[in-house]
Amino acid sequence: MTIASSSGLSDKEIERMISDSEKYAEADKSRKQLIEEANKADSVCADTEKAMNEFKDQLDTAEKEKVEKLVGELRELAAKGQSGDASITSEQIKAAIDATQTASLGLFQKVYEKKHAEQKAKETSSESTEEKKEEKKD
């Protein structure tokens, strides 16, 4: 911020403004971090919900409910952070983001492993069918 004496302010007013800006700089920085983390949390919630919706038929019910609960808690923390609730810190939101991402990663890893196992079984079944056909030809 620039405060110039040509703005019609007295030297005392300018000094007070500079003092105030220095005094509130740390609070402003903390508020900015909180809002950035809250915005990141919203993004994580949206991405997780989108992925869960995409794979809804393949998700383990218990794991899905766990992730949904974490997403709900994260969304609530983000809303409080964005509204200026002084009881919420950027560290709390960051920890909730980490917990949500870890749980969703585990959930989607299980989906991948299940798909991979199904694909492998399909390939094995296909190979054994082809082998049987070759045996019949001989």
C-alpha positions as a Markdown table, in Angstrom:
| # | Residue | x | y | z |
|---|---|---|---|---|
| 1 | Met | 0.0 | 0.0 | 0.0 |
| 2 | Thr | 1.3 | 3.5 | -0.8 |
| 3 | Ile | 0.5 | 6.5 | 1.3 |
| 4 | Ala | 1.7 | 9.8 | -0.1 |
| 5 | Ser | 1.7 | 13.2 | 1.5 |
| 6 | Ser | 0.1 | 14.7 | -1.6 |
| 7 | Ser | -3.1 | 13.0 | -0.7 |
| 8 | Gly | -4.1 | 15.8 | 1.7 |
| 9 | Leu | -3.4 | 13.8 | 4.8 |
| 10 | Ser | -1.4 | 15.2 | 7.7 |
| 11 | Asp | 2.0 | 13.6 | 8.7 |
| 12 | Lys | 0.3 | 12.3 | 11.8 |
| 13 | Glu | -2.5 | 10.6 | 9.9 |
| 14 | Ile | 0.1 | 9.1 | 7.5 |
| 15 | Glu | 2.1 | 7.7 | 10.4 |
| 16 | Arg | -1.0 | 6.3 | 12.0 |
| 17 | Met | -2.0 | 4.6 | 8.7 |
| 18 | Ile | 1.5 | 3.1 | 8.3 |
| 19 | Ser | 1.5 | 1.9 | 11.9 |
| 20 | Asp | -2.0 | 0.3 | 11.5 |
| 21 | Ser | -0.9 | -1.5 | 8.3 |
| 22 | Glu | 2.2 | -2.9 | 10.1 |
| 23 | Lys | 0.1 | -3.8 | 13.1 |
| 24 | Tyr | -2.5 | -5.8 | 11.0 |
| 25 | Ala | -0.1 | -7.3 | 8.5 |
| 26 | Glu | 0.2 | -10.6 | 10.4 |
| 27 | Ala | -3.5 | -10.9 | 10.9 |
| 28 | Asp | -4.1 | -10.2 | 7.2 |
| 29 | Lys | -1.5 | -12.8 | 6.2 |
| 30 | Ser | -3.2 | -15.4 | 8.5 |
| 31 | Arg | -6.6 | -14.5 | 7.1 |
| 32 | Lys | -5.3 | -14.9 | 3.5 |
| 33 | Gln | -3.9 | -18.4 | 4.3 |
| 34 | Leu | -7.1 | -19.4 | 5.9 |
| 35 | Ile | -9.2 | -18.4 | 2.8 |
| 36 | Glu | -6.7 | -20.0 | 0.4 |
| 37 | Glu | -6.9 | -23.3 | 2.4 |
| 38 | Ala | -10.7 | -23.0 | 2.6 |
| 39 | Asn | -10.8 | -22.6 | -1.2 |
| 40 | Lys | -8.5 | -25.6 | -1.7 |
| 41 | Ala | -10.8 | -27.6 | 0.6 |
| 42 | Asp | -13.8 | -26.7 | -1.5 |
| 43 | Ser | -11.9 | -27.9 | -4.6 |
| 44 | Val | -11.0 | -31.2 | -2.9 |
| 45 | Cys | -14.6 | -31.8 | -1.9 |
| 46 | Ala | -15.9 | -31.1 | -5.4 |
| 47 | Asp | -13.2 | -33.4 | -7.0 |
| 48 | Thr | -13.8 | -36.2 | -4.5 |
| 49 | Glu | -17.6 | -36.0 | -4.9 |
| 50 | Lys | -17.3 | -36.0 | -8.7 |
| 51 | Ala | -15.0 | -39.1 | -8.6 |
| 52 | Met | -17.3 | -40.9 | -6.1 |
| 53 | Asn | -20.2 | -40.2 | -8.4 |
| 54 | Glu | -18.4 | -41.5 | -11.4 |
| 55 | Phe | -17.4 | -44.8 | -9.6 |
| 56 | Lys | -20.5 | -45.1 | -7.4 |
| 57 | Asp | -21.4 | -48.6 | -8.5 |
| 58 | Gln | -17.9 | -49.9 | -7.7 |
| 59 | Leu | -17.3 | -48.4 | -4.3 |
| 60 | Asp | -17.3 | -50.3 | -1.0 |
| 61 | Thr | -20.2 | -49.0 | 1.0 |
| 62 | Ala | -18.4 | -48.6 | 4.3 |
| 63 | Glu | -15.4 | -46.9 | 2.8 |
| 64 | Lys | -17.7 | -44.6 | 0.7 |
| 65 | Glu | -19.6 | -43.6 | 3.9 |
| 66 | Lys | -16.3 | -42.8 | 5.6 |
| 67 | Val | -15.2 | -40.6 | 2.8 |
| 68 | Glu | -18.6 | -38.9 | 2.5 |
| 69 | Lys | -18.4 | -38.1 | 6.2 |
| 70 | Leu | -14.9 | -36.6 | 5.8 |
| 71 | Val | -16.0 | -34.6 | 2.8 |
| 72 | Gly | -18.9 | -33.2 | 4.8 |
| 73 | Glu | -16.7 | -32.2 | 7.7 |
| 74 | Leu | -14.2 | -30.6 | 5.4 |
| 75 | Arg | -16.9 | -28.7 | 3.6 |
| 76 | Glu | -18.2 | -27.4 | 7.0 |
| 77 | Leu | -14.6 | -26.3 | 8.0 |
| 78 | Ala | -14.1 | -24.6 | 4.7 |
| 79 | Ala | -17.4 | -22.7 | 5.1 |
| 80 | Lys | -16.5 | -21.6 | 8.6 |
| 81 | Gly | -13.0 | -20.5 | 7.4 |
| 82 | Gln | -14.4 | -18.5 | 4.5 |
| 83 | Ser | -17.0 | -16.8 | 6.8 |
| 84 | Gly | -14.2 | -15.6 | 9.2 |
| 85 | Asp | -14.9 | -17.9 | 12.1 |
| 86 | Ala | -12.0 | -17.2 | 14.4 |
| 87 | Ser | -12.1 | -20.7 | 15.9 |
| 88 | Ile | -10.9 | -22.2 | 12.6 |
| 89 | Thr | -7.3 | -22.2 | 11.5 |
| 90 | Ser | -5.6 | -22.9 | 8.2 |
| 91 | Glu | -3.8 | -25.8 | 9.8 |
| 92 | Gln | -7.1 | -27.4 | 10.8 |
| 93 | Ile | -8.3 | -27.2 | 7.3 |
| 94 | Lys | -5.0 | -28.5 | 5.9 |
| 95 | Ala | -5.2 | -31.5 | 8.3 |
| 96 | Ala | -8.8 | -32.2 | 7.2 |
| 97 | Ile | -7.8 | -31.9 | 3.5 |
| 98 | Asp | -5.0 | -34.5 | 4.1 |
| 99 | Ala | -7.4 | -36.9 | 6.0 |
| 100 | Thr | -10.0 | -36.6 | 3.2 |
| 101 | Gln | -7.5 | -37.1 | 0.4 |
| 102 | Thr | -5.9 | -40.1 | 2.2 |
| 103 | Ala | -9.2 | -41.8 | 2.7 |
| 104 | Ser | -10.4 | -41.1 | -0.9 |
| 105 | Leu | -7.1 | -42.4 | -2.2 |
| 106 | Gly | -7.6 | -45.6 | -0.3 |
| 107 | Leu | -11.1 | -45.9 | -1.6 |
| 108 | Phe | -10.2 | -45.3 | -5.3 |
| 109 | Gln | -7.2 | -47.6 | -5.0 |
| 110 | Lys | -9.5 | -50.4 | -4.0 |
| 111 | Val | -11.7 | -49.6 | -7.1 |
| 112 | Tyr | -8.6 | -49.8 | -9.3 |
| 113 | Glu | -7.4 | -53.0 | -7.7 |
| 114 | Lys | -10.9 | -54.5 | -8.2 |
| 115 | Lys | -11.0 | -53.4 | -11.8 |
| 116 | His | -7.5 | -54.7 | -12.4 |
| 117 | Ala | -8.4 | -58.1 | -10.8 |
| 118 | Glu | -11.5 | -58.3 | -13.0 |
| 119 | Gln | -9.5 | -57.5 | -16.1 |
| 120 | Lys | -6.9 | -60.1 | -15.2 |
| 121 | Ala | -9.6 | -62.7 | -14.6 |
| 122 | Lys | -11.2 | -61.8 | -17.9 |
| 123 | Glu | -7.9 | -62.2 | -19.7 |
| 124 | Thr | -7.2 | -65.5 | -18.0 |
| 125 | Ser | -10.7 | -66.8 | -18.9 |
| 126 | Ser | -10.2 | -65.7 | -22.5 |
| 127 | Glu | -6.8 | -67.4 | -22.7 |
| 128 | Ser | -8.1 | -70.7 | -21.3 |
| 129 | Thr | -11.0 | -70.6 | -23.8 |
| 130 | Glu | -8.6 | -70.1 | -26.6 |
| 131 | Glu | -6.4 | -73.0 | -25.4 |
| 132 | Lys | -9.4 | -75.3 | -25.2 |
| 133 | Lys | -10.4 | -74.4 | -28.8 |
| 134 | Glu | -6.8 | -75.2 | -29.9 |
| 135 | Glu | -6.9 | -78.5 | -28.1 |
| 136 | Lys | -10.1 | -79.5 | -29.8 |
| 137 | Lys | -8.5 | -78.8 | -33.2 |
| 138 | Asp | -5.6 | -81.2 | -32.5 |
